[in-house]
């Protein structure tokens, strides 16, 4: 369903590149889509992401808190 947002004219994405990267990560891992978006935003800005989420902590660029 999320991939249909890309082609639906009723939606305007703030950052299509982040959305696509997050969608790819979401489909290949067991993290939530919202976490994938936040992680991709952090990566784009060159930041480390701190998280309590055990699933998310397994992703590169995430630091366990």
Secondary structure, DSSP 8 states (H G I E B T S, - for coil): -GGGGGT-TT---S-HHHHHHHHHHHHHSSS-HHHHHHHHHHHHTT--EEE--TTGGGSTTEEE-
